[in-house]
Amino acid sequence: MSKQRLFTPGPTPVPEETLLELAKPVTYHRTAEQKAVFAEVVADLQYVYQTKNSVVVLTSSGTGGMEAAVSNTLAPGNKAILLTAGRWGERWKGILKAFGVETVLVEAAYGKAIPPADLEAALAKHPDTVAVFGTLSETSTGVGHDVATFGKIVAKTPALLVIDGISGLGAMECRTDDWNIDICVSGSQKALMMPPGLAYVAVSDKAWKRIEGNTASRSFYFDLKRYKAKIPENDTPFTPANTLIKAQRISLKRIRAEGIENLWARHALMANAARAAVKAMNLENFAERPNNALTVITVPAAIDGTAFLGKLEKQYGYKLANGQDNMKGKIWRLSHMGYLDPFDILGALSAIELVLVEMGHPFEAGAGVAAAQRVLAEGVRK
């Protein structure tokens, strides 16, 4: 039986020292010791976010953080612009609909990114927009958005910029304050090298003013004002997943030790190597503007995409992600975020090559691994 190797864009592999922390006995969550850990985790999250803003810790999946961002800032009937180019943009759409928000869609086809000019035009046409929602890393397609430019555009208006950074934070450049991101949501199970269970919401002063003035908010557990009131105490209003918070501290220390710029550079190097390998294997990269959290590969017409992934996992232990919904069987999603290094990527690429050979795909065996090695070698020389 092959060793199981996880290359999905969430959950992602967790460092051994973090797993060991999770194996320790459960402790009470209202102690001075736990509050000290909590304060340390928040400070390290601010470093990863590159923000001086408040960071709220929620015991939920990332979608809980997304719901909090909507329910706290918008009232039914308020207008929002949604930048959607994939399934996670569509997740914003579903949440906005649930809270009765009037949503103006700015859409791009799967595999393409939203041009900033389209956002500018939408804001000019809808000056009563309360918030703009977008996605840093669209993991359904592998697209990365130009959030820095989005921020410059939205900052000129009263609207908030709200970003889903769940799979992007820690894997690609994200400068929350410099890019004028008012609310940035993330989750523990992606590049932050943890199991699922925690969501993080960075909130700017501009966003807090909006939240505090929103008397129509329909949240209880996700009421961010409750969490803000507990920030001075390094605590939460409801029972937190304190075992996960203590483990998150360990993974965040790993990020601190590497340094955020180095972290971004390592992910970029692995992404460039993977994309070079895809081309060398006579395959196509699906994303027009790819991000560095994952590589998305277009499935060749002659190959059953789902059967390929089954063989890859059963025969070699490599678990990649299929496409979602109408993209199932049409793309393969290879993660290189979090607790993965270049040698992990080379192993995954070699397994992909073996299955491609077995399924009769025309290419020179070894070409993909060699192309990736050349990119990695060049990165080492730099």
C-alpha positions as CSV (number, residue, x, y, z in Angstrom):
1,M,0.0,0.0,0.0
2,S,1.4,3.4,-1.0
3,K,2.1,6.1,1.6
4,Q,-0.7,8.7,1.4
5,R,0.4,12.1,0.3
6,L,-2.0,15.1,0.5
7,F,-1.9,17.6,-2.3
8,T,-5.4,19.0,-2.2
9,P,-5.9,22.8,-1.8
10,G,-7.3,22.3,1.7
11,P,-7.0,20.5,3.9
12,T,-3.2,20.5,3.5
13,P,-0.4,18.6,5.4
14,V,0.3,19.6,9.0
15,P,3.8,19.8,10.5
16,E,4.7,17.1,12.9
17,E,5.3,19.4,15.8
18,T,1.8,20.9,15.3
19,L,0.3,17.4,15.3
20,L,2.1,16.6,18.5
21,E,0.6,19.7,20.1
22,L,-2.8,18.5,19.1
23,A,-2.1,15.2,20.9
24,K,-1.7,16.9,24.3
25,P,-4.5,16.8,26.9
26,V,-7.3,19.3,26.6
27,T,-7.0,22.3,29.0
28,Y,-9.5,24.9,30.2
29,H,-9.9,27.8,27.8
30,R,-10.3,30.8,30.3
31,T,-6.9,30.6,32.0
32,A,-4.2,33.2,32.0
33,E,-2.0,30.8,30.1
34,Q,-4.5,30.3,27.3
35,K,-5.1,34.0,27.0
36,A,-1.3,34.5,26.6
37,V,-1.3,31.9,23.8
38,F,-4.2,33.6,22.2
39,A,-2.5,37.0,22.3
40,E,0.6,35.4,20.7
41,V,-1.5,33.7,17.9
42,V,-3.2,37.0,17.1
43,A,0.1,38.9,16.9
44,D,1.5,36.3,14.6
45,L,-1.6,36.4,12.4
46,Q,-1.2,40.1,12.1
47,Y,2.3,39.4,10.8
48,V,1.0,37.0,8.2
49,Y,-1.8,39.3,7.2
50,Q,0.7,42.2,7.2
51,T,-1.7,44.3,9.2
52,K,-2.0,46.4,12.3
53,N,-5.8,45.8,12.3
54,S,-7.8,43.7,14.7
55,V,-7.8,40.0,13.8
56,V,-10.9,38.1,15.1
57,V,-10.6,34.4,15.7
58,L,-13.7,32.3,15.1
59,T,-14.3,28.6,15.8
60,S,-15.7,27.7,12.3
61,S,-14.6,26.9,8.8
62,G,-13.6,29.8,6.5
63,T,-17.1,30.1,5.3
64,G,-18.1,31.2,8.9
65,G,-15.7,34.1,8.5
66,M,-17.2,34.9,5.1
67,E,-20.7,34.9,6.6
68,A,-19.5,37.2,9.5
69,A,-18.1,39.6,6.9
70,V,-21.5,39.9,5.2
71,S,-23.8,39.8,8.1
72,N,-21.9,42.4,10.1
73,T,-21.3,45.0,7.4
74,L,-24.5,44.9,5.3
75,A,-28.2,45.3,6.0
76,P,-31.0,43.7,3.8
77,G,-31.4,45.9,0.7
78,N,-27.8,47.3,0.8
79,K,-25.9,47.1,-2.4
80,A,-22.7,45.1,-2.9
81,I,-20.5,44.5,-5.9
82,L,-19.3,40.9,-6.3
83,L,-16.2,40.1,-8.3
84,T,-16.7,36.4,-9.1
85,A,-14.6,34.1,-11.3
86,G,-15.2,30.7,-9.8
87,R,-16.8,28.6,-7.2
88,W,-15.6,30.7,-4.2
89,G,-16.9,33.9,-5.8
90,E,-20.1,32.0,-6.0
91,R,-19.9,31.2,-2.3
92,W,-19.9,35.0,-1.7
93,K,-23.0,35.2,-3.9
94,G,-24.9,32.6,-1.9
95,I,-24.1,34.3,1.4
96,L,-25.1,37.7,0.1
97,K,-28.4,36.3,-1.2
98,A,-29.1,34.7,2.2
99,F,-28.8,38.1,3.9
100,G,-31.0,39.9,1.4
101,V,-28.2,42.0,-0.2
102,E,-28.7,43.5,-3.6
103,T,-25.7,42.1,-5.5
104,V,-24.2,43.6,-8.7
105,L,-22.2,40.8,-10.4
106,V,-18.9,41.5,-12.1
107,E,-18.0,38.2,-13.6
108,A,-15.2,36.5,-15.5
109,A,-15.2,33.0,-17.1
110,Y,-13.6,30.2,-15.2
111,G,-9.9,30.3,-15.6
112,K,-9.8,34.1,-16.1
113,A,-9.4,37.0,-13.6
114,I,-11.5,40.1,-13.1
115,P,-9.9,43.1,-14.8
116,P,-9.6,46.0,-12.3
117,A,-11.1,48.3,-15.0
118,D,-14.4,46.3,-14.7
119,L,-14.5,47.0,-11.0
120,E,-13.8,50.7,-11.6
121,A,-16.7,50.8,-14.1
122,A,-19.1,49.0,-11.7
123,L,-18.3,51.5,-8.9
124,A,-18.9,54.4,-11.2
125,K,-22.2,53.0,-12.2
126,H,-23.2,52.1,-8.7
127,P,-22.0,54.9,-6.4
128,D,-24.3,53.6,-3.6
129,T,-22.2,50.4,-3.2
130,V,-21.6,49.6,0.4
131,A,-19.0,46.9,-0.1
132,V,-17.0,45.1,-2.8
133,F,-16.4,41.4,-2.4
134,G,-13.6,39.5,-4.1
135,T,-11.3,36.5,-3.8
136,L,-7.5,36.5,-3.5
137,S,-6.9,32.9,-4.6
138,E,-9.7,31.3,-6.5
139,T,-8.9,27.6,-5.8
140,S,-11.6,26.3,-8.0
141,T,-9.7,27.6,-11.1
142,G,-6.2,28.5,-9.9
143,V,-6.7,32.2,-10.6
144,G,-5.1,34.9,-8.5
145,H,-6.6,38.4,-8.5
146,D,-5.0,41.8,-8.5
147,V,-6.2,42.7,-5.1
148,A,-3.6,45.5,-4.7
149,T,-5.2,47.3,-7.6
150,F,-8.7,46.5,-6.4
151,G,-7.8,48.2,-3.1
152,K,-6.6,51.4,-4.8
153,I,-9.8,51.6,-6.6
154,V,-12.2,50.9,-3.7
155,A,-10.2,53.2,-1.3
156,K,-11.3,56.2,-3.3
157,T,-14.9,55.5,-2.4
158,P,-16.9,55.0,0.9
159,A,-17.3,51.3,0.1
160,L,-15.4,48.5,1.9
161,L,-13.2,46.0,0.2
162,V,-13.9,42.5,1.6
163,I,-11.6,39.7,0.4
164,D,-11.7,35.9,0.7
165,G,-8.1,35.2,1.5
166,I,-8.8,31.7,2.8
167,S,-6.5,29.8,0.4
168,G,-4.2,32.7,-0.5
169,L,-3.0,34.0,2.9
170,G,0.4,32.6,3.6
171,A,0.8,31.2,0.1
172,M,0.9,34.4,-2.0
173,E,1.6,38.0,-1.4
174,C,-1.1,39.7,0.7
175,R,-0.5,43.1,2.3
176,T,-3.7,43.8,4.0
177,D,-3.0,47.4,5.1
178,D,-0.9,48.5,2.1
179,W,-3.6,47.2,-0.2
180,N,-6.5,48.8,1.6
181,I,-8.3,45.6,2.4
182,D,-11.0,46.4,4.9
183,I,-12.0,42.8,5.8
184,C,-9.8,39.8,4.9
185,V,-11.1,36.3,5.8
186,S,-8.8,33.3,6.1
187,G,-8.9,29.8,7.5
188,S,-6.6,27.4,9.4
189,Q,-6.6,24.5,7.0
190,K,-4.8,26.0,4.0
191,A,-1.4,27.6,3.9
192,L,-1.5,28.1,7.7
193,M,-0.8,24.4,8.1
194,M,-3.6,23.3,10.4
195,P,-6.6,21.1,10.4
196,P,-9.9,22.7,9.6
197,G,-11.8,24.5,12.5
198,L,-10.6,28.1,12.8
199,A,-11.5,31.2,10.7
200,Y,-9.7,34.5,10.9
201,V,-11.2,37.9,10.1
202,A,-8.9,41.0,9.9
203,V,-11.0,44.1,10.2
204,S,-9.9,47.7,9.5
205,D,-11.0,50.8,11.3
206,K,-13.1,51.8,8.3
207,A,-14.9,48.4,8.5
208,W,-15.4,48.6,12.3
209,K,-17.2,52.0,11.8
210,R,-19.5,50.4,9.3
211,I,-20.1,47.4,11.6
212,E,-20.8,49.5,14.6
213,G,-23.3,51.6,12.6
214,N,-25.1,48.6,11.2
215,T,-28.1,48.3,13.4
216,A,-29.7,45.8,11.1
217,S,-27.1,43.1,11.6
218,R,-28.7,39.6,12.0
219,S,-25.8,37.8,13.7
220,F,-25.5,36.3,17.2
221,Y,-22.6,33.8,17.2
222,F,-20.9,35.7,14.3
223,D,-21.6,39.2,15.8
224,L,-18.1,40.7,15.4
225,K,-18.9,43.4,17.9
226,R,-19.0,40.7,20.6
227,Y,-15.5,39.6,19.6
228,K,-14.2,43.1,19.5
229,A,-15.3,43.7,23.1
230,K,-13.2,40.7,24.1
231,I,-10.0,41.7,22.3
232,P,-8.5,43.7,25.2
233,E,-8.9,40.5,27.4
234,N,-7.2,38.3,24.8
235,D,-10.4,36.2,24.8
236,T,-13.5,35.3,22.8
237,P,-17.2,35.7,23.7
238,F,-17.9,32.0,23.1
239,T,-16.0,28.8,23.8
240,P,-13.0,28.7,21.4
241,A,-11.3,25.7,19.9
242,N,-8.5,26.2,22.3
243,T,-6.6,23.0,21.3
244,L,-6.6,24.2,17.7
245,I,-5.5,27.7,18.8
246,K,-2.5,26.2,20.7
247,A,-1.6,24.1,17.7
248,Q,-1.9,27.1,15.4
249,R,0.7,28.9,17.5
250,I,3.2,26.2,16.5
251,S,2.6,26.5,12.8
252,L,2.6,30.3,12.9
253,K,6.1,30.1,14.6
254,R,7.3,28.1,11.6
255,I,6.1,30.9,9.3
256,R,7.7,33.5,11.5
257,A,11.0,31.7,11.4
258,E,11.0,31.4,7.7
259,G,9.9,35.1,7.2
260,I,6.9,36.2,5.2
261,E,8.9,37.4,2.2
262,N,10.7,34.1,2.0
263,L,7.5,32.2,2.4
264,W,6.0,34.0,-0.6
265,A,9.1,33.4,-2.6
266,R,9.1,29.7,-1.8
267,H,5.5,29.3,-2.9
268,A,6.3,31.3,-6.1
269,L,9.3,29.0,-6.9
270,M,7.2,25.8,-6.4
271,A,4.4,27.3,-8.5
272,N,6.8,28.3,-11.3
273,A,8.3,24.8,-11.3
274,A,4.9,23.1,-11.4
275,R,3.7,25.3,-14.3
276,A,6.9,24.6,-16.2
277,A,6.4,20.9,-15.7
278,V,2.8,21.0,-16.9
279,K,3.9,22.5,-20.3
280,A,6.8,20.0,-20.6
281,M,4.3,17.2,-20.1
282,N,2.3,18.4,-23.1
283,L,-0.4,19.7,-20.9
284,E,-2.0,23.1,-20.4
285,N,-2.2,25.4,-17.3
286,F,-5.9,26.2,-16.8
287,A,-5.6,29.6,-15.1
288,E,-4.9,32.7,-17.3
289,R,-3.5,34.6,-14.3
290,P,-2.3,31.8,-12.0
291,N,-1.7,32.2,-8.3
292,N,1.0,30.5,-6.2
293,A,-1.2,28.4,-3.9
294,L,-1.9,25.7,-6.5
295,T,-1.5,24.7,-10.1
296,V,-4.6,23.8,-12.1
297,I,-4.1,21.5,-15.1
298,T,-6.5,21.2,-18.0
299,V,-7.3,17.5,-18.5
300,P,-6.5,16.3,-22.1
301,A,-9.5,15.3,-24.2
302,A,-8.3,11.7,-24.6
303,I,-8.0,11.1,-20.8
304,D,-10.7,10.4,-18.2
305,G,-9.8,13.0,-15.6
306,T,-11.6,11.4,-12.7
307,A,-10.1,8.0,-13.5
308,F,-6.7,9.5,-13.7
309,L,-7.0,10.9,-10.2
310,G,-8.2,7.5,-8.9
311,K,-5.1,5.8,-10.4
312,L,-2.8,8.4,-9.0
313,E,-4.1,7.9,-5.5
314,K,-4.6,4.2,-5.5
315,Q,-1.2,3.3,-7.2
316,Y,1.1,6.0,-5.8
317,G,-0.7,7.6,-2.8
318,Y,-0.9,11.1,-4.3
319,K,-4.2,12.8,-3.5
320,L,-4.9,15.7,-5.9
321,A,-8.2,17.5,-6.2
322,N,-10.7,17.1,-9.0
323,G,-12.6,20.0,-10.5
324,Q,-15.8,21.0,-8.6
325,D,-19.3,20.9,-9.9
326,N,-19.3,21.4,-13.7
327,M,-15.5,21.3,-13.8
328,K,-15.3,17.8,-12.5
329,G,-13.2,15.6,-14.7
330,K,-12.0,18.7,-16.7
331,I,-9.2,19.9,-14.4
332,W,-6.7,18.6,-11.9
333,R,-5.8,20.8,-8.9
334,L,-2.3,20.3,-7.5
335,S,-1.7,22.2,-4.2
336,H,1.8,23.5,-3.3
337,M,0.8,25.6,-0.3
338,G,1.7,25.2,3.4
339,Y,3.9,22.4,4.7
340,L,5.2,21.3,1.3
341,D,8.7,21.8,-0.2
342,P,10.2,21.5,-3.7
343,F,11.0,17.8,-3.2
344,D,7.3,17.2,-2.4
345,I,6.3,18.8,-5.7
346,L,8.9,16.8,-7.6
347,G,7.5,13.6,-6.2
348,A,3.9,14.6,-7.2
349,L,5.0,15.5,-10.7
350,S,6.8,12.2,-11.1
351,A,3.7,10.3,-10.1
352,I,1.6,12.4,-12.5
353,E,4.0,11.4,-15.3
354,L,3.8,7.7,-14.4
355,V,0.0,7.7,-14.7
356,L,0.1,9.8,-17.9
357,V,2.4,7.2,-19.4
358,E,0.1,4.4,-18.4
359,M,-2.9,6.2,-19.9
360,G,-1.2,6.8,-23.2
361,H,-0.7,10.6,-23.1
362,P,1.9,11.6,-25.7
363,F,4.9,13.3,-24.1
364,E,8.5,12.5,-23.3
365,A,8.6,10.7,-19.9
366,G,10.7,12.6,-17.4
367,A,10.3,15.9,-19.3
368,G,8.0,17.4,-16.6
369,V,10.3,16.6,-13.7
370,A,13.3,17.8,-15.6
371,A,11.6,21.1,-16.4
372,A,10.6,21.6,-12.8
373,Q,14.2,20.8,-11.6
374,R,15.6,23.4,-14.0
375,V,13.3,26.1,-12.5
376,L,14.2,25.0,-8.9
377,A,17.9,25.0,-9.7
378,E,17.7,28.5,-11.1
379,G,15.9,29.5,-7.9
380,V,18.6,28.0,-5.8
381,R,21.3,29.9,-7.8
382,K,19.5,33.2,-7.1
